[in-house]
Amino acid sequence: MDALETRFKDISFRAEAFDLPFHVYRQYSDDCDEEDSPLYLFDSRFVEKTGGDMGKEYTPFPFFGEDLFALLGKERPNYRWLIAGPARSGSTFHKDPNGTSAWNAVLCGRKGWVMFPPDVCPPGVYTNEDESEVTSPLSIPEWFLTYFDHAWTTYGPSAKDPELRGKMVVGVCGRGEVVYVPSGWWHLVVNLDESVAVTQNFVSENELTNVIRFMRDKPDQLSGFKGSLTPSTIYERFTRALRENALETYAKAVDALERTSPSVKRESVWDKVVSTSADDSAPVDGDVGGGFSFGFEFDEVDDEDEEFDDTMNL
């Protein structure tokens, strides 16, 4: 954090809903000891904002190097972030965008991780069928206090049900270590110390099928794409780029997709709204019809896990 402040103190970075000069965020970070969930700096444009300097100072490991989204050129979605924050800051349970996988490299400090595979919705998290709506505890401490013990008993390494045993993954990542987040995995991340990290999302051959499925079936959940791309055009634009530049890889992904989940016409939330609106506003006795309105109304732990648990009891 000191080095960042020295080099980029007057550059504004995104901290949740705020854009703050780094020296202002650093002062806040030093003075937020009484906050349960401090603001988390999470900026997708850190390379551009620093004149490209920070982008030249790291290179992804070769096995993380491939990103087929690069075929989109300037329309490539957001894929790299600078992450920083004091102890207790972090992100509640989520899946990474657009079906991508990710790596997260810690530059200083320690980060605690709790992860579940795609088929296990974390206790305390509720979603609708297509996961377009996610409801979770308001804060990370709330989840640990309310749901962690139950989750560890149900999904940890000593869980009674063999089909659920081991599905909850917990660990601590320290300076110079990297975490891999597979496509579709739920994860919660919390800084155990003041921490700085860099993360990138990517699409390799391994998760391409998941990404194409996500684009095809959940266009309304796509995010971060640039240029003139819209949810309705992203799928065609990306698959065309794959056909033109990585045909064999694309063919394998499509074959796997059709074998596991053939195309099904899904009615989007918008389709439902429009359909309902049309029904409700059908002309009656010469009435020209009307519009519609919205109503807004964690037995066994190893030393590292024990350290993680103890740290959370702040």
N, C-alpha and C positions, 0 to 999 in steps of 0.2 A: 504493500500500500504506500509506503514511503517513496519508493521509486516511481510509482505512478503519479503521485502528487508532485514530485519534483519535475517530472517531464511534461505532465499534461494537466497542471493544476487549473488552468483557465478553460479547458475544453469541457463542454457539457456532455454528460452521458445520461442514458435513461436509467432511472431508478424507479421501477414500477410505473406509476403514472406521472412521474416528474422528470424533467430534464434539468440536471444540476451540474454546475461547474465542479470538477473533481475535488477541488479544495473545500467546497461547501459540503459535498457528500462526506468527505473524510472527517470534517469537523462534526457533522451529525453522527457518523459512525463511532467517533470517540466519546460522544456524550449521550448514548442511548441505552445505558446500562439498565434502566428500569423498564424498557420496552420488551414485551414478550415476543413480538414478531417485528424486528426492525426492517426498514426498507432494504431491498435487495437490488444492487446494481446489476442490470442484465441488459447489455447493449449489443444489438446486431450490426451496428454500423461503426464499431470501434476502429476498424482498419481504415475506413474512409475518413473518419474524423481525425485520425492521427497522421494523415497524409500518406497512408500506406506503410508507415514505419512498423507498426505492430504486426502487420501481415507478413513482413519479411523476417521476423524474429522467431518463427516456429514453422516446423514442417510436420504434417501428419505422418505417423508410422505408415510404412508401405501397405500393410494389410488394412489400413483405414483410408488409403489414398484414393480409391476409385469413388467417384461421385457422378453417376449418370445424369443427375440434374444439371451438371455443367454443360450438357448438350443444348440446354436452353439459352445459353449465352447470357445476354443482359436481362432475360426474363427469368433467370434462375431465382428460386425463392431464397429467402433468408436462410443461411446455413451455418453461420459462425457467430459466437457471442463471447464477449468479455463478461465475466461474472465476478463480483466482489461483494464483500459485506462483513459485518461484525458477527460475533458469536450469536447464535439463535436465529439469524436470518436464513432464508432458504425458500424452497418452493414446495407447496403441498402436492398431493398425489395428482399426477397427470401422465398422459402418454405424449410422446414427442410428435410433432406435426407431420401430416401427410404420409404416415406409415413408415417414416425413416428410422434408421438406427442412429446411434450417436456415440461419440467418445467424449470424456470429460477429464481434462488433465489439470491437476492441482499444482499451482505454482508456489503457493505458500499456505500454511495453515492446515486444517483437517476438515474433511466433509464427511458427515454421516449419511449413509444410504439405506433406504428400505425399499425393496423391490418385489413385485409380484408378476407372474407371467400373464399373458393376455387373457387367459380363461379364468382368472381369479380377480374379482373386483375387491379391492382392499376393504376390510371392515370399516364401516363408517363412511364409505363413499357410495353414492347412489347414482345410477345413470338410467336413462331411458334405453330402449332397445338398440338403437344405432349409436349410442354414446355421444349424441350431439349435445346432450344436456348432462352436466356432471355437477352433483351437489356433494360437497365435502365439508369437514369441519372448518371453521373460519381460520384457525391458526394451527401451526405445527405442534405447539405444546398441548393444545386441546386434544389432538389425535393421540399423542403419546400417553396422556393421562387417562383418556377414556377407552382407547381401543388397542393399544400395543400389547398388553398382557393377553387379551383374548386372541389376537392375531397370532402371537407367538405360540400359544398353546394349540391353536387349530392348524397352523400351517408351518410351524417351525420344525427343527430336526427331530424333535421328540413327540410330534403329533401322533395321536392314536390311530387316525385313519391313514393307512399306507398310501392311499391315492392323493392325499393332501400333504403328506409329510414332505418337508423340504421345499415347499413352494414359496415360502417367504424367505427372501435373501436379505441379510443384514450385514453391513460392513463399514469400515472406516477407510477412507482414502486420504493419504498424507502427501506431503510435498514430494513432487517427482513421480507420483503414481497416477495411473490412468484407469478409469472405469469405462467399461463397454456396456452400453444400454441397447439391448436388442429391440428390433422393431416391435411395436405394440405392447411393450412391457410398462406396467404402471411403476412409477417411482416417486418417492419423496426424498428430498435432499435438504440437509440442514448443516449450516456451518457450526462446527464445534469450537472453532477459534476464529479470529479474524482471518479471512481466507480470500485468495484470488485464484481464479481458474479460467481456462479457455476451453470452450466446447465447440464441436462441430457436428452437425447432422449430415448424413450422407445416404446415398442409394447405390449399393453395389449389386452385383448379380444375385447375392444371397437374399436380399430383401426386395428385389424388384417385383416379384409376384405380389407381395403384400402392398407395395406402393401402387401398382396398377389397379389392384382390387379396390384400394381406398379411393383412388381417383374415380373409378367407374361407379362405385356404389355410394360414395359419400361426397359428391361434389360440393355440397353446401358446407362441408367442414374443411375444405382446402384453405390454406393460409400462406401468406408471405410471398406470393408470386408477384412479379413486377411487370412493367410494361402494360400492354393492352390486354393481357390475359385475364379472362374472367372464369368463374367456376365452370361455366358451360363449355369453355374452349380449351381448358388446361389439358384434359385427357387426350383430346385429338392432337394437340400441339406436341405433347411429350411422346406419345406413341409414334407420331410421324417422325420425330427426331430419332427415335430408337430404330425404326425401320430403315432410315437413311444412313445411320452411323453405327449401329450395333445390332444388325438384323438377327444374327444367330442367338445372341443373348436375349433379344426380345422374343424370338420364337420359342425358346425354352420357357420363358416366364409365362407366355400366353398359354402354352400347352399345360403347364402346371396349374394355371388359373382355371382353365376350362375343366380340368379333371377334378379339381377340389371345390370350385364354386362357380358354376356356369352363370352366365349373365341372367339376372332377374330384374325385371322392371320394378323399381322401388319408387314409391310416391314420396317425394320430398315434403318437408314441412310447408314449404311455400305452395306446392301443388295442393296440399290439403286445405290451406287457408283460402286459396283462390277457388277451389272446388266448393268449399262450404259457403264462401261468399256468394258464388254464382247461384247456388241453390236457394240461399236465404233471400237473395235480391231479385228473383225471377219476377218479371212484370205480371201484374195481376190487374185484369179489367182495364187495360189500356195504360196502366202505370208504366213509366219508362224505366223503372227499376232504380236501385240505389247502390251505394258503395258499402263498405264494411268498416268496422272500427276495431281497434285493438283494445283489449282489456288488460291493464297492467296491474294489475294486482301483483406398541410389545418381558427343574428343569435345567436344560443344558445351555450354557453359554461359554464361549471361549474367552480368552483374555481380552481380545479386541472388542467383542460384543459387549463384555462387561464394562469395558472402558466407555463404550458408546452409551450404554444404558446409564452409567453413573454420571456421565457428562450431561445427559438430558435432565437429571434431577437438580437443576440449577435453582 
